[in-house]
Amino acid sequence: MQPGPLADLLRDCIAAGDFTRILDTYAPGAELDASLPGARVKRRGPDAIAGVLSGCFQGTGSVVEWTPTAGEAGVGSADGDWPVDDREAV
């Protein structure tokens, strides 16, 4: 299973530090379950997901390495971790 356009959009949002573009992409019941810098977070719904990601990835940055995977539950990173604030790996 290929990650597809959602993974590309998520990468672009991380690089831009702007997650407003995902608001119309995620379903109302979409869930985020991630290990982010400083905490493990679980959020439901596009607004909540965009809010937590915006808090972690403020401003623009470079995504140096990007290896998303896709599965039954959605899109994730190859190693199960989310990028740190300097956006060096996913």
C-alpha positions, 0 to 999 in steps of 0.5 A: 500500500502506497502512502499517496497524496495525504502523505505528500500533503502532510509533508508539505504542511510540516515544511510550511508550518501551516496545517490549515490545508488539512482541515478539508482533507481529514474526515470529521472522525479522523484520529491522530495517535503520535509521539511528538516532542515532549508527549504522546498525543491522541486527537480526534477531528481535523481542527484538533489534529491541525492544532496540535501539529501547528503547536509542534511545527511552528514556522517554516522548515526543511524536511530532510528525510521523509519515509512515510508508510501506509497501512490499514490505520492510515499514514505514519513514518517508517520508524513509528516516530514523528519528526522532532521540531527541527524536522530532520526525519520522519 
